[in-house]
Amino acid sequence: MRKIFVLILFFTICISNFNIAYSISPDVFIQSTVNRASKVLSENISKEEKINQLKEIARETVDIRGVGFYSLGSARKKLNNEQKNIYSNLFENYFLKSFASRLAEYTNPEIDVKDKQILNDNYTIVNSILVATNDRPEIKIDWRVYTKNPDNPLIRDLIIEGLSLARTQKEEFASILNSNDGNINALFKTFEEFSNK
């Protein structure tokens, strides 16, 4: 009986350690992500190579599909499956180009994670700052991290000095749709024009 108890205890500890090894807390996830991006930005490579590497980091760490459908708002309910697929593909190209091109302008930005606030099982806000330099002041950046799967946290939003990028994007998309009688093709055209620049 004692041997069985010891075996059960051993396997419980092993399983527990296994889960710890393959989960990552949201604050560690964000610090690791920004460190990866910072390393790319400090490398002596072309801007195009930096953009490609930053896009890969975004694909691995951002819930691009989730951000895309949030940004579409209630208009997503009017789309059929084919339109949803077209939207997802066009939005991903639009998002990656916008994200990587803007970030590539920075040279070795230093971001320090300061704190985290667990909102519920699905979301955690990670607080960080973009360290001040001679050219810019300190900037507060909060990250909304989707944690439904603790083994695979994903970024759903950036809140820079209180301004939500996802919400701003949602308002921009709504404005385009409202100006075109809700025609989703107008938004598709915007994505395509931006991605082909």
C-alpha positions in Angstrom: 0.0 0.0 0.0 2.8 2.4 0.9 4.5 1.7 -2.5 1.3 2.5 -4.4 0.9 5.8 -2.4 4.6 6.7 -3.2 4.0 6.0 -6.9 0.8 8.1 -7.0 2.6 10.9 -5.3 5.5 10.6 -7.8 3.3 10.8 -10.8 1.3 13.7 -9.3 4.5 15.7 -8.9 5.7 14.8 -12.4 2.3 15.9 -14.0 2.4 19.1 -11.9 5.9 19.9 -13.1 5.0 19.0 -16.7 2.2 21.6 -16.6 4.4 24.2 -15.1 7.1 23.6 -17.8 4.6 24.1 -20.6 2.6 27.0 -19.2 3.7 30.6 -19.3 2.4 33.5 -17.2 1.1 36.5 -19.2 3.7 38.9 -17.8 6.6 36.5 -18.7 5.0 35.9 -22.1 4.9 39.7 -22.8 8.4 40.3 -21.6 9.7 37.4 -23.7 7.8 38.7 -26.8 9.1 42.3 -26.5 12.6 41.0 -25.9 12.4 39.0 -29.2 11.1 42.0 -31.1 13.8 44.2 -29.5 16.5 41.8 -30.6 15.3 41.8 -34.2 15.2 45.6 -34.2 18.7 45.9 -32.9 20.2 43.5 -35.5 22.3 44.8 -38.4 19.9 43.6 -41.1 17.7 45.3 -43.8 14.4 46.9 -42.9 12.7 44.3 -45.1 14.3 41.4 -43.1 13.3 43.1 -39.9 9.7 43.4 -41.1 9.6 39.7 -42.1 10.9 38.6 -38.7 8.5 40.9 -36.9 5.6 39.5 -38.9 6.6 36.0 -37.8 6.7 37.1 -34.1 3.2 38.6 -34.5 1.8 35.4 -36.1 3.0 33.4 -33.1 1.9 35.8 -30.3 -1.1 37.8 -31.5 -4.6 36.4 -31.9 -4.9 38.0 -35.3 -8.2 36.3 -36.1 -9.8 37.4 -32.8 -8.5 41.0 -33.2 -9.9 41.0 -36.7 -13.4 39.9 -35.9 -13.5 42.2 -32.8 -12.5 45.1 -35.1 -15.3 44.3 -37.5 -17.9 44.6 -34.7 -21.5 43.7 -35.3 -21.0 43.7 -39.1 -19.4 40.3 -38.8 -22.9 38.8 -38.1 -23.9 39.8 -41.6 -21.1 37.9 -43.4 -21.5 34.5 -44.9 -18.7 31.9 -44.5 -17.0 32.8 -47.8 -16.9 36.5 -46.8 -15.6 35.6 -43.4 -12.7 33.7 -44.9 -11.9 36.6 -47.3 -12.0 39.0 -44.5 -9.7 36.9 -42.3 -7.1 36.6 -45.0 -7.2 40.3 -46.0 -7.2 41.5 -42.4 -4.2 39.3 -41.6 -2.2 40.8 -44.4 -3.3 44.3 -43.5 -2.6 43.8 -39.8 0.9 42.3 -40.3 2.0 45.0 -42.7 0.7 47.8 -40.4 2.2 46.3 -37.3 5.6 45.3 -38.7 6.1 48.5 -40.7 5.5 50.8 -37.8 7.6 48.8 -35.3 10.5 48.6 -37.8 10.9 52.3 -37.4 12.1 51.9 -33.8 15.7 51.1 -33.0 16.1 48.7 -30.1 13.1 49.9 -28.0 13.3 48.9 -24.3 10.1 47.8 -22.8 9.9 46.8 -19.1 7.0 44.7 -17.8 5.9 46.1 -14.4 2.8 44.4 -13.2 -0.2 42.3 -14.2 -3.9 42.3 -13.4 -5.9 39.1 -13.8 -9.4 40.1 -14.9 -10.8 36.5 -15.2 -9.8 33.1 -16.5 -9.8 34.4 -20.1 -8.0 37.8 -19.8 -5.1 39.4 -18.0 -3.8 42.9 -18.4 0.0 43.2 -18.4 1.3 46.7 -17.5 4.6 47.8 -19.1 6.5 51.0 -20.0 8.5 51.9 -23.1 11.6 53.4 -21.5 12.2 57.1 -22.2 15.1 58.2 -24.4 16.5 61.6 -25.5 14.0 61.5 -28.4 10.8 60.4 -26.6 9.2 60.4 -23.2 8.3 57.3 -21.2 5.2 55.6 -22.7 2.7 53.4 -20.8 1.7 50.3 -22.7 -0.9 47.8 -21.4 -1.3 44.5 -23.1 -4.6 42.6 -23.1 -3.7 38.9 -23.1 -6.1 36.1 -23.9 -5.4 33.3 -21.5 -8.2 30.8 -22.1 -5.5 28.3 -23.0 -2.7 29.0 -20.4 -0.2 27.0 -22.5 -0.8 29.4 -25.5 -1.5 33.0 -24.3 -2.2 35.4 -27.1 -2.2 39.2 -27.4 -5.7 40.7 -28.1 -5.1 44.4 -27.7 -2.5 47.1 -26.9 -3.6 50.1 -24.8 -1.1 52.9 -25.3 -1.5 55.7 -22.8 -5.1 54.6 -22.2 -5.9 54.4 -25.9 -7.0 50.9 -27.1 -5.6 50.1 -30.6 -8.3 47.5 -31.2 -11.1 49.9 -30.3 -9.6 52.6 -32.5 -9.4 50.1 -35.4 -13.0 49.1 -34.8 -14.1 52.7 -35.0 -12.1 53.2 -38.3 -13.7 50.1 -39.9 -17.2 51.1 -38.8 -16.6 54.5 -40.4 -15.6 52.9 -43.7 -18.6 50.6 -43.6 -21.0 53.4 -42.7 -19.7 55.6 -45.5 -20.4 52.8 -48.0 -23.9 51.6 -46.9 -22.4 48.7 -44.9 -20.8 47.1 -48.1 -18.1 44.8 -46.9 -16.4 45.0 -50.3 -15.4 48.6 -49.4 -13.5 47.4 -46.4 -11.9 44.6 -48.5 -10.8 47.3 -51.0 -9.2 49.3 -48.2 -7.3 46.3 -47.0 -6.1 45.4 -50.5 -5.0 49.0 -51.3 -3.0 49.3 -48.1 -1.4 45.8 -48.5 -0.3 46.6 -52.1 1.4 49.9 -51.3 
